Structures are given as structure tokens and as C-alpha cells.
Amino acid sequence: METGHDSCINRMNQLIHEVGNVAVPPPPAAPVTPVVPIGRHGACELFAKREDLVDPLGLGFKVRKARWTFARAEADGVTDVIVDGVNESGCCAAAASLGAAFSLRVHVFFRGHRPERPAGRLLQTIGSATSVAFVDPDKPALTAKLRKADEIREQGGKPLLIPIGLSTPESIWAGIELAAQICTYEEEAGIPFDAVIVAVGTAGTAFSLEVGGFLLGRPWQVVGVCIDDESPADYSLVLAELRRDAQALFPQLPDAGDLEFACLSDHRGYQIPSARAAEEARIVSDRHGLEFEQTYVAKAWAGGLEWLAEHPDVRRALFVVTGGLS
Ligand SMILES: Cc1ncc(COP(=O)(O)O)c(C=O)c1O
């Protein structure tokens, strides 16, 4: 008999087959991350998808994005990838840690100041990247990235500029992979979700989950929770580009999705702590022993609970723990 696992993975493999010329990466350290129940919110049963367990560094879903992106890059003969992010960036850390596995050199531009004694994730990223530089945090890093790309070309290499948040066209496959795992859980546990809640940085993760849900025939509402004080309209450019990429791969996708954006009521800037998110994260930690990363996950969790309070019809919701502690 075909199990839920087989049927969802088969459907994903069929999509890969239909698209053709897809560079499929080898699976990550933990190919399938668990779904765990995490209590109730009103009438809604809550579950968490532990993407923070996908790799030993807790880089989570960014590892899936990097794997699919790097597999394509390697197949295309790319020699060097160029990324940028804040000092604590999970994208930069994921890119740096995975470069060697795909025979890629990884150049990182940190939008921040070099601390006297780098520590934690920054230190790890510096340790595994081919080169690092710190650029003015108030300016886009594009000029520096383009200059690096020229340098690499002059030396006979083939550079690839990675967009912010690792939201590349290939990262759409990472979302489909995640959606296939969610759908597997639903079929095996007999628990269908009404909503899937996820943090929004560039909105690439939320969008690719929506694409995956659509292609695998899952009717979830994907709710993207903005974790800073930008308006959802600011995501429209990234989304429009990703939607074009996705439609080029899958002509059956509708022109407009139903991705919903939610915000946390004490809407704060990027990396600015939210008292409300900290309190909700403490409750989850006390009750379920789950420690939420603060910049994205705790804010998305608290914003997701607020969204659920306004949607009492949602009976089962899945919260994607996109990454672990930095
Ligand atoms: C832990 C975590 N969750 C969510 C996101 C947001 O992902 P996206 O940029 O695809 O919206 C990030 C991005 O850096 C992240 O590090």
C-alpha cells in the first residue's frame, strides 16, 4: 500500500520529472523534520514543523533554500556565489556552511560593523566562508557584490549573485519539498491543516509553501507573518518576481495566489525585540520546551496567534519553526 510519505514524495518527484532539467540536491542531514503538537489556541489545535532541526547549526529552512540553489549553480558550472546579509544572517551562514559540499566558493558581504571579537553565528560564517567583508549597513550591498562578481570573472571564474534572503527561483523547490513533508504528515496522521503560518522576511518561504500546497493539492491558507515594520506592499516586488519564476516552471499556477499577510500588533522594526513576542515565546518554552529564535520565529508565532484569534473557523494550524537560535 502507498503510504502518505510515498504518495507526497511521488507527487514531488512527478513535478520534478514534468519540469525536467531540475538539479536535485542530495538530502540534508535530517531529510524529514518532525511535526509536533503544541497545544491549543481557543478552539484551534496547534502543531509545529521543526525546520530548526534540519541541520546541526539550527539554520533551518535556509539550508533547504541553499541546497536547491547550490545544486543548480554547481550543475551550471558556477564557481563562486556571492551573498549578503546582516551579521547574524541565517542565509549567509547557510550559504557559507554548504559551499564546500557543492564545490562552490562563498563570498559574504555583511551589512554591519565588524565586531572586535566575532562570536556565535557570525564567527561560524567567517570560519566557513571563502571571503568576508563588512559594508555600510544603511546601504544596499549590490555595488560591492557586483564588483566582486567582476573580480571573479577577471580571474576566469563564474560568479552567481544570490538575492537577499536566498529567495532564488530554485528556492521555490525548497518550499515544495517542505510542502511535500507537511502533506505527508497530514496523510499519515490523518490531520489536515486549515492554515500554515510562517515568518516573512523576503516572503520567499511563505510564497514557495503556497506554491507547494497548490501543486500538491493542499487547500491550506498560507499566512505569512511580517516580522518588521515594513508594509506588506514592500514585499510585492520580490513576490512578483518569484511568481514569474514559479509560473515559468509551472504554467498551471494561478496568476494571483491567496497568500495572506498578518502583522504582530506591537509591530516593531527588524531585530527590535517585541515584548509581546518574548512573552508568547516564554509560554511555549515553559509548556513545550521549545526555544524560539527571536528575530523571526518568536514574532511570527505571536503574530500568528493574533491572526488565529481573528479566525476562529481555523481548527488546525501548523506553525513552521523556520530556524533555531542564532
Ligand atoms: C529563521 C528565519 N525564518 C524566516 C525567515 C524569512 O524567510 P523569507 O526571507 O523567505 O521570508 C528567515 C530569513 O532570514 C529566517 O532566518
The ligand as an SDF file (V2000), in Angstrom:
LIG
                    3D

 16 16  0  0  0  0  0  0  0  0999 V2000
   14.6320   31.8390   10.8980 C   0  0  0  0  0  0  0  0  0  0  0  0
   14.0970   32.5580    9.7090 C   0  0  0  0  0  0  0  0  0  0  0  0
   12.7730   32.4910    9.4510 N   0  0  0  0  0  0  0  0  0  0  0  0
   12.2170   33.1130    8.3950 C   0  0  0  0  0  0  0  0  0  0  0  0
   12.9890   33.8670    7.5300 C   0  0  0  0  0  0  0  0  0  0  0  0
   12.3190   34.5860    6.4010 C   0  0  0  0  0  0  0  0  0  0  0  0
   12.3720   33.8880    5.2070 O   0  0  0  0  0  0  0  0  0  0  0  0
   11.9780   34.6160    3.8320 P   0  0  0  0  0  0  0  0  0  0  0  0
   13.0380   35.6160    3.5340 O   0  0  0  0  0  0  0  0  0  0  0  0
   11.9350   33.5080    2.8530 O   0  0  0  0  0  0  0  0  0  0  0  0
   10.6510   35.2780    4.0390 O   0  0  0  0  0  0  0  0  0  0  0  0
   14.3690   33.9720    7.7470 C   0  0  0  0  0  0  0  0  0  0  0  0
   15.1900   34.7730    6.8170 C   0  0  0  0  0  0  0  0  0  0  0  0
   16.3020   35.1320    7.0620 O   0  0  0  0  0  0  0  0  0  0  0  0
   14.9380   33.2940    8.8590 C   0  0  0  0  0  0  0  0  0  0  0  0
   16.2750   33.3660    9.1250 O   0  0  0  0  0  0  0  0  0  0  0  0
  1  2  1  0
  2  3  1  0
  2 15  2  0
  3  4  2  0
  4  5  1  0
  5  6  1  0
  5 12  2  0
  6  7  1  0
  7  8  1  0
  8  9  2  0
  8 10  1  0
  8 11  1  0
 12 13  1  0
 12 15  1  0
 13 14  2  0
 15 16  1  0
M  END
$$$$
